[in-house]
Amino acid sequence: MAGASAALAGLIMIAISVNIKEVLHFPSVSARAAAAIAALVVAVVASCVALMPQPVLAMGIELLVAVAVLWPIQVHAFRALMAPSPGDAGDRRSTPWRVSSGILGLLPPFGFTIGGALLVAGMDAGAFAIAFGSVIAVVSAVLFAWVAMVEILR
C-alpha cells in the first residue's frame, strides 16, 4: 500500500504541474489536490508505521498524530468544494456531485481516526479501519487525478 500511495501522490503532482494554470484558477481544485496528497501521505505513514515492530498503542498514537494534520486540510477542501469562490463561477457541477465528492474526501480521515482510536484502545480491529482509510484514500486520489488531468481542461 505504501508504494502504491506514494506512486499515486507522484502522479497527482505531475497532473498538477502540467495543468497548474487551470488548477490555480479554481480554488476548490487546488484545495482538493492538497487534500488528496495529504490523504495519500497518511496512507504511506500508516503502512510504514505498521511495518515497525512496536506496541499497538504506539502505532495508534502515531497514526492519530498523522491524521491530526490531515483533518484541517480535508475540511478546508470540503469547505472550498461546498462554497465555490468567484473563480468557480463557470462551474456547472451539481450540488449532489459536490457533496458526494466532498464526502468521499472525508472518508479517509474518518477511517484513519477510527482505526487509530481503536488501536489506542487496544483493539486490533483498528487495522481494518486503517485499511479502509488507505483504500478510500487511493480511490479518492485516483478520481481526483482524473479531474486534475482531464476534466479540468473541459
C-alpha positions as CSV (number, residue, x, y, z in Angstrom):
1,M,0.0,0.0,0.0
2,A,2.9,2.4,0.8
3,G,4.3,2.0,-2.7
4,A,1.0,2.5,-4.5
5,S,0.1,5.5,-2.4
6,A,3.5,7.1,-3.0
7,A,3.3,6.5,-6.7
8,L,-0.2,7.9,-6.9
9,A,0.9,11.0,-5.0
10,G,3.6,11.5,-7.6
11,L,1.0,11.2,-10.4
12,I,-1.1,13.9,-8.8
13,M,1.9,16.1,-8.5
14,I,2.6,15.7,-12.2
15,A,-1.0,16.3,-13.1
16,I,-1.0,19.5,-11.1
17,S,2.3,20.7,-12.7
18,V,1.0,20.0,-16.2
19,N,-2.2,21.9,-15.6
20,I,-1.0,24.4,-13.0
21,K,-2.8,27.4,-14.6
22,E,-6.1,25.6,-14.5
23,V,-5.6,24.2,-11.1
24,L,-4.8,27.6,-9.6
25,H,-7.8,29.1,-11.4
26,F,-10.2,27.0,-9.3
27,P,-9.5,27.3,-5.6
28,S,-11.6,24.2,-4.9
29,V,-9.3,22.1,-7.2
30,S,-6.1,23.3,-5.5
31,A,-7.6,22.6,-2.1
32,R,-8.7,19.1,-3.2
33,A,-5.2,18.5,-4.7
34,A,-3.6,19.2,-1.3
35,A,-6.2,17.0,0.4
36,A,-5.6,14.1,-1.9
37,I,-1.9,14.3,-1.5
38,A,-2.2,14.6,2.3
39,A,-4.5,11.6,2.5
40,L,-2.0,9.5,0.5
41,V,0.8,10.6,2.7
42,V,-1.1,9.4,5.7
43,A,-1.7,6.1,4.0
44,V,2.0,5.8,3.4
45,V,2.7,6.7,7.1
46,A,0.1,4.2,8.2
47,S,1.7,1.5,6.1
48,C,5.2,2.3,7.3
49,V,4.1,2.6,11.0
50,A,2.5,-0.9,10.7
51,L,5.8,-2.3,9.5
52,M,7.7,-1.2,12.6
53,P,7.9,-3.6,15.5
54,Q,6.2,-1.7,18.3
55,P,3.2,-1.9,20.7
56,V,-0.2,-1.4,19.2
57,L,-0.7,1.6,21.4
58,A,2.3,3.3,19.9
59,M,1.1,2.6,16.4
60,G,-2.3,4.1,17.2
61,I,-0.8,7.2,18.7
62,E,1.5,7.7,15.7
63,L,-1.4,7.4,13.3
64,L,-3.6,9.8,15.3
65,V,-0.8,12.4,15.2
66,A,-0.6,11.9,11.4
67,V,-4.3,12.2,10.9
68,A,-4.5,15.3,13.1
69,V,-2.5,17.0,10.3
70,L,-4.8,15.6,7.7
71,W,-8.1,16.7,9.2
72,P,-7.7,20.5,8.7
73,I,-6.6,20.0,5.1
74,Q,-9.5,17.8,4.3
75,V,-12.0,20.1,6.0
76,H,-10.6,23.1,4.1
77,A,-11.0,21.1,0.8
78,F,-14.6,20.2,1.7
79,R,-15.5,23.8,2.5
80,A,-13.9,25.0,-0.7
81,L,-15.9,22.4,-2.7
82,M,-19.2,23.3,-1.0
83,A,-18.8,27.1,-1.3
84,P,-17.3,27.8,-4.7
85,S,-15.3,31.0,-5.0
86,P,-15.6,33.6,-7.8
87,G,-13.1,31.6,-9.8
88,D,-15.5,28.7,-9.8
89,A,-18.4,30.8,-11.3
90,G,-18.5,28.9,-14.6
91,D,-18.5,25.5,-12.8
92,R,-21.6,23.5,-13.9
93,R,-21.2,20.7,-11.3
94,S,-24.3,19.9,-9.4
95,T,-24.7,20.1,-5.7
96,P,-25.1,16.3,-5.3
97,W,-21.8,15.9,-7.2
98,R,-20.1,18.4,-4.9
99,V,-21.5,16.7,-1.8
100,S,-20.5,13.2,-2.9
101,S,-17.0,14.3,-3.8
102,G,-16.6,16.1,-0.5
103,I,-17.8,13.1,1.5
104,L,-15.5,10.8,-0.4
105,G,-12.6,13.1,0.6
106,L,-13.6,13.0,4.2
107,L,-13.8,9.2,4.4
108,P,-10.1,8.5,4.6
109,P,-9.5,10.7,7.7
110,F,-12.6,9.1,9.3
111,G,-11.1,5.6,8.7
112,F,-7.7,6.6,10.0
113,T,-9.1,8.3,13.1
114,I,-11.4,5.3,14.0
115,G,-8.5,2.9,13.3
116,G,-6.0,4.9,15.4
117,A,-8.5,5.2,18.3
118,L,-9.3,1.5,18.2
119,L,-5.6,0.7,18.3
120,V,-5.1,3.1,21.2
121,A,-7.9,1.3,23.0
122,G,-6.0,-2.0,22.4
123,M,-8.3,-3.3,19.8
124,D,-6.7,-5.0,16.8
125,A,-9.8,-4.3,14.7
126,G,-8.3,-0.8,14.2
127,A,-6.2,-2.3,11.4
128,F,-9.4,-2.9,9.4
129,A,-10.4,0.8,9.7
130,I,-6.9,1.9,8.8
131,A,-7.0,-0.4,5.7
132,F,-10.4,1.1,4.8
133,G,-9.0,4.7,5.1
134,S,-6.0,3.7,3.0
135,V,-8.1,2.1,0.2
136,I,-10.5,5.0,0.1
137,A,-7.6,7.5,0.1
138,V,-6.3,5.7,-3.1
139,V,-9.8,5.6,-4.7
140,S,-10.4,9.2,-3.9
141,A,-7.0,10.2,-5.2
142,V,-7.4,8.3,-8.5
143,L,-10.7,10.1,-9.1
144,F,-9.1,13.5,-8.3
145,A,-6.1,12.6,-10.6
146,W,-8.7,12.2,-13.4
147,V,-10.2,15.6,-12.6
148,A,-6.7,17.2,-12.5
149,M,-5.6,15.7,-15.7
150,V,-8.7,15.6,-17.9
151,E,-11.8,17.2,-16.5
152,I,-10.2,20.4,-15.6
153,L,-9.4,21.0,-19.3
154,R,-13.1,20.8,-20.4
